[in-house]
Amino acid sequence: MQSDIEDGREHLNISNWRHQRHNHGDESSAQVRSGHMPPLIYTAVHPEARLSKKEKKEFIKGLINTFGEENSNL
């Protein structure tokens, strides 16, 4: 699990938002939309982390409002 956390922080670390040269916050909504987040291995152990359709939609909207959307400037 620690490895997953460290890998995730390399891509997006909110604590270093202003100092991180490039982050992947704009990919967050796509990861949730595609079902890659939260990962199956996590929801198997923590079923409360599974999102309802409504929760997923609201979460994606919040991610886009916060970080933008991948390729939104194309």
OpenMM code with the backbone's topology and positions (N, CA, C; nanometers):
from openmm import Vec3, app, unit

residues = "MET GLN SER ASP ILE GLU ASP GLY ARG GLU HIS LEU ASN ILE SER ASN TRP ARG HIS GLN ARG HIS ASN HIS GLY ASP GLU SER SER ALA GLN VAL ARG SER GLY HIS MET PRO PRO LEU ILE TYR THR ALA VAL HIS PRO GLU ALA ARG LEU SER LYS LYS GLU LYS LYS GLU PHE ILE LYS GLY LEU ILE ASN THR PHE GLY GLU GLU ASN SER ASN LEU".split()
positions = [
    Vec3(0.0812, -0.1173, 0.0000),
    Vec3(0.0000, 0.0000, 0.0000),
    Vec3(0.0872, 0.1259, 0.0000),
    Vec3(0.1942, 0.1255, 0.0756),
    Vec3(0.2820, 0.2423, 0.0812),
    Vec3(0.3353, 0.2757, -0.0572),
    Vec3(0.3661, 0.1746, -0.1344),
    Vec3(0.4145, 0.1955, -0.2705),
    Vec3(0.3095, 0.2663, -0.3557),
    Vec3(0.1830, 0.2258, -0.3411),
    Vec3(0.0738, 0.2905, -0.4145),
    Vec3(0.0603, 0.4373, -0.3744),
    Vec3(0.0746, 0.4639, -0.2460),
    Vec3(0.0643, 0.6004, -0.1957),
    Vec3(0.1769, 0.6867, -0.2530),
    Vec3(0.2982, 0.6357, -0.2481),
    Vec3(0.4119, 0.7110, -0.3001),
    Vec3(0.3995, 0.7346, -0.4501),
    Vec3(0.3538, 0.6334, -0.5224),
    Vec3(0.3332, 0.6484, -0.6666),
    Vec3(0.2275, 0.7546, -0.6952),
    Vec3(0.1191, 0.7507, -0.6211),
    Vec3(0.0140, 0.8492, -0.6388),
    Vec3(0.0609, 0.9896, -0.6087),
    Vec3(0.1411, 1.0046, -0.5061),
    Vec3(0.1918, 1.1378, -0.4695),
    Vec3(0.2868, 1.1939, -0.5746),
    Vec3(0.3548, 1.1070, -0.6483),
    Vec3(0.4409, 1.1545, -0.7564),
    Vec3(0.3576, 1.2203, -0.8659),
    Vec3(0.2361, 1.1711, -0.8854),
    Vec3(0.1485, 1.2228, -0.9901),
    Vec3(0.0637, 1.3403, -0.9417),
    Vec3(0.0230, 1.3345, -0.8171),
    Vec3(-0.0621, 1.4400, -0.7630),
    Vec3(-0.0469, 1.4441, -0.6119),
    Vec3(0.0129, 1.5502, -0.5633),
    Vec3(0.0306, 1.5688, -0.4198),
    Vec3(-0.0216, 1.7076, -0.3854),
    Vec3(-0.1388, 1.7116, -0.3284),
    Vec3(-0.2038, 1.8380, -0.2964),
    Vec3(-0.1159, 1.9226, -0.2042),
    Vec3(-0.0393, 1.8592, -0.1161),
    Vec3(0.0479, 1.9331, -0.0244),
    Vec3(0.1552, 2.0116, -0.0995),
    Vec3(0.1934, 1.9651, -0.2164),
    Vec3(0.2977, 2.0314, -0.2956),
    Vec3(0.2409, 2.1007, -0.4189),
    Vec3(0.1139, 2.1307, -0.4165),
    Vec3(0.0447, 2.1829, -0.5346),
    Vec3(0.1192, 2.2983, -0.6005),
    Vec3(0.1602, 2.3946, -0.5231),
    Vec3(0.2258, 2.5131, -0.5805),
    Vec3(0.3713, 2.4886, -0.6177),
    Vec3(0.4303, 2.3822, -0.5663),
    Vec3(0.5721, 2.3560, -0.5895),
    Vec3(0.5950, 2.2452, -0.6907),
    Vec3(0.4948, 2.1662, -0.7171),
    Vec3(0.5077, 2.0532, -0.8082),
    Vec3(0.5066, 2.1063, -0.9514),
    Vec3(0.6117, 2.0796, -1.0255),
    Vec3(0.6249, 2.1327, -1.1604),
    Vec3(0.5095, 2.0891, -1.2492),
    Vec3(0.4753, 1.9620, -1.2457),
    Vec3(0.3614, 1.9118, -1.3231),
    Vec3(0.2868, 1.8125, -1.2362),
    Vec3(0.1584, 1.8254, -1.2329),
    Vec3(0.0768, 1.7290, -1.1593),
    Vec3(-0.0285, 1.6754, -1.2546),
    Vec3(-0.0938, 1.5734, -1.2143),
    Vec3(-0.1925, 1.5082, -1.2991),
    Vec3(-0.3330, 1.5249, -1.2433),
    Vec3(-0.3579, 1.6361, -1.1781),
    Vec3(-0.4905, 1.6614, -1.1227),
    Vec3(-0.5982, 1.6584, -1.2287),
    Vec3(-0.5625, 1.7023, -1.3505),
    Vec3(-0.6608, 1.7050, -1.4588),
    Vec3(-0.7003, 1.5650, -1.5051),
    Vec3(-0.6246, 1.4635, -1.4637),
    Vec3(-0.6572, 1.3251, -1.4990),
    Vec3(-0.7463, 1.2585, -1.3943),
    Vec3(-0.7653, 1.3237, -1.2815),
    Vec3(-0.8394, 1.2645, -1.1700),
    Vec3(-0.9810, 1.2250, -1.2091),
    Vec3(-1.0520, 1.3140, -1.2763),
    Vec3(-1.1905, 1.2836, -1.3122),
    Vec3(-1.1981, 1.1648, -1.4075),
    Vec3(-1.1039, 1.1544, -1.5004),
    Vec3(-1.1026, 1.0420, -1.5945),
    Vec3(-1.0774, 0.9103, -1.5214),
    Vec3(-0.9916, 0.9129, -1.4193),
    Vec3(-0.9626, 0.7923, -1.3424),
    Vec3(-1.0868, 0.7432, -1.2681),
    Vec3(-1.1622, 0.8351, -1.2117),
    Vec3(-1.2852, 0.7978, -1.1403),
    Vec3(-1.3910, 0.7537, -1.2411),
    Vec3(-1.4064, 0.8291, -1.3497),
    Vec3(-1.5078, 0.7981, -1.4513),
    Vec3(-1.4854, 0.6584, -1.5112),
    Vec3(-1.3595, 0.6228, -1.5332),
    Vec3(-1.3285, 0.4937, -1.5955),
    Vec3(-1.3364, 0.3757, -1.4984),
    Vec3(-1.3476, 0.4060, -1.3690),
    Vec3(-1.3552, 0.2992, -1.2699),
    Vec3(-1.2201, 0.2572, -1.2143),
    Vec3(-1.1136, 0.3279, -1.2520),
    Vec3(-0.9808, 0.2951, -1.2005),
    Vec3(-0.9598, 0.3430, -1.0571),
    Vec3(-1.0419, 0.4377, -1.0160),
    Vec3(-1.0334, 0.4891, -0.8796),
    Vec3(-1.1733, 0.4898, -0.8195),
    Vec3(-1.1904, 0.4498, -0.6980),
    Vec3(-1.0904, 0.3822, -0.6170),
    Vec3(-1.0633, 0.2425, -0.6721),
    Vec3(-0.9406, 0.1942, -0.6542),
    Vec3(-0.9046, 0.0631, -0.7087),
    Vec3(-0.9827, -0.0508, -0.6425),
    Vec3(-1.0076, -0.1535, -0.7212),
    Vec3(-1.0832, -0.2695, -0.6741),
    Vec3(-1.0218, -0.3310, -0.5488),
    Vec3(-0.8912, -0.3385, -0.5437),
    Vec3(-0.8264, -0.3983, -0.4267),
    Vec3(-0.8592, -0.3183, -0.3002),
    Vec3(-0.8772, -0.1874, -0.3136),
    Vec3(-0.9114, -0.1038, -0.1982),
    Vec3(-1.0571, -0.1209, -0.1594),
    Vec3(-1.1471, -0.1179, -0.2578),
    Vec3(-1.2896, -0.1294, -0.2256),
    Vec3(-1.3259, -0.2695, -0.1761),
    Vec3(-1.2448, -0.3696, -0.2104),
    Vec3(-1.2693, -0.5044, -0.1591),
    Vec3(-1.2502, -0.5079, -0.0077),
    Vec3(-1.1524, -0.4337, 0.0388),
    Vec3(-1.1223, -0.4290, 0.1822),
    Vec3(-1.2053, -0.3220, 0.2524),
    Vec3(-1.2400, -0.2167, 0.1784),
    Vec3(-1.3156, -0.1039, 0.2342),
    Vec3(-1.4408, -0.0805, 0.1498),
    Vec3(-1.5420, -0.1642, 0.1653),
    Vec3(-1.6618, -0.1512, 0.0812),
    Vec3(-1.7312, -0.0159, 0.0949),
    Vec3(-1.7090, 0.0529, 0.2048),
    Vec3(-1.7693, 0.1850, 0.2231),
    Vec3(-1.7114, 0.2880, 0.1263),
    Vec3(-1.6008, 0.2550, 0.0611),
    Vec3(-1.5389, 0.3464, -0.0359),
    Vec3(-1.6052, 0.3382, -0.1733),
    Vec3(-1.6923, 0.2400, -0.1924),
    Vec3(-1.7637, 0.2312, -0.3200),
    Vec3(-1.8604, 0.3480, -0.3308),
    Vec3(-1.8622, 0.4097, -0.4473),
    Vec3(-1.9468, 0.5267, -0.4689),
    Vec3(-2.0750, 0.4884, -0.5410),
    Vec3(-2.1852, 0.5473, -0.4988),
    Vec3(-2.3102, 0.5302, -0.5720),
    Vec3(-2.2972, 0.6091, -0.7027),
    Vec3(-2.3890, 0.5895, -0.7952),
    Vec3(-2.3846, 0.6642, -0.9213),
    Vec3(-2.3910, 0.8141, -0.8957),
    Vec3(-2.4768, 0.8542, -0.8034),
    Vec3(-2.4914, 0.9959, -0.7702),
    Vec3(-2.3625, 1.0502, -0.7077),
    Vec3(-2.3061, 0.9758, -0.6125),
    Vec3(-2.1821, 1.0192, -0.5484),
    Vec3(-2.0690, 1.0300, -0.6503),
    Vec3(-2.0610, 0.9329, -0.7401),
    Vec3(-1.9573, 0.9330, -0.8427),
    Vec3(-1.9707, 1.0556, -0.9331),
    Vec3(-2.0933, 1.0861, -0.9751),
    Vec3(-2.1187, 1.2015, -1.0606),
    Vec3(-2.0787, 1.3313, -0.9898),
    Vec3(-2.1174, 1.3448, -0.8629),
    Vec3(-2.0848, 1.4646, -0.7862),
    Vec3(-1.9343, 1.4761, -0.7620),
    Vec3(-1.8699, 1.3638, -0.7351),
    Vec3(-1.7255, 1.3622, -0.7114),
    Vec3(-1.6508, 1.4047, -0.8377),
    Vec3(-1.6893, 1.3502, -0.9518),
    Vec3(-1.6269, 1.3860, -1.0790),
    Vec3(-1.6433, 1.5350, -1.1064),
    Vec3(-1.7616, 1.5863, -1.0814),
    Vec3(-1.7878, 1.7298, -1.1013),
    Vec3(-1.6951, 1.8128, -1.0118),
    Vec3(-1.6802, 1.7725, -0.8875),
    Vec3(-1.5916, 1.8432, -0.7950),
    Vec3(-1.4463, 1.8370, -0.8383),
    Vec3(-1.4023, 1.7213, -0.8879),
    Vec3(-1.2646, 1.7084, -0.9361),
    Vec3(-1.2397, 1.8011, -1.0544),
    Vec3(-1.3341, 1.8050, -1.1478),
    Vec3(-1.3203, 1.8924, -1.2646),
    Vec3(-1.3184, 2.0384, -1.2217),
    Vec3(-1.4055, 2.0757, -1.1301),
    Vec3(-1.4090, 2.2141, -1.0826),
    Vec3(-1.2809, 2.2525, -1.0095),
    Vec3(-1.2176, 2.1563, -0.9441),
    Vec3(-1.0966, 2.1831, -0.8677),
    Vec3(-0.9707, 2.1791, -0.9537),
    Vec3(-0.9575, 2.0745, -1.0360),
    Vec3(-0.8326, 2.0508, -1.1082),
    Vec3(-0.8414, 2.0724, -1.2585),
    Vec3(-0.9609, 2.0915, -1.3105),
    Vec3(-0.9781, 2.0988, -1.4550),
    Vec3(-0.9979, 1.9598, -1.5112),
    Vec3(-1.0050, 1.9533, -1.6425),
    Vec3(-1.0295, 1.8245, -1.7081),
    Vec3(-0.9219, 1.8025, -1.8123),
    Vec3(-0.8740, 1.6801, -1.8201),
    Vec3(-0.7697, 1.6441, -1.9153),
    Vec3(-0.8099, 1.6836, -2.0565),
    Vec3(-0.7201, 1.7465, -2.1272),
    Vec3(-0.7409, 1.7899, -2.2662),
    Vec3(-0.8542, 1.8901, -2.2808),
    Vec3(-0.8904, 1.9601, -2.1752),
    Vec3(-1.0008, 2.0556, -2.1828),
    Vec3(-0.9656, 2.1778, -2.2666),
    Vec3(-0.8367, 2.2002, -2.2894),
    Vec3(-0.7979, 2.3161, -2.3684),
    Vec3(-0.7775, 2.2832, -2.5153),
    Vec3(-0.8136, 2.1624, -2.5560),
    Vec3(-0.7992, 2.1247, -2.6979),
    Vec3(-0.9221, 2.1612, -2.7753),
] * unit.nanometer
topology = app.Topology()
chain = topology.addChain("A")
for resn in residues:
    res = topology.addResidue(resn, chain)
    for name in ("N", "CA", "C"):
        topology.addAtom(name, app.Element.getBySymbol(name[0]), res)
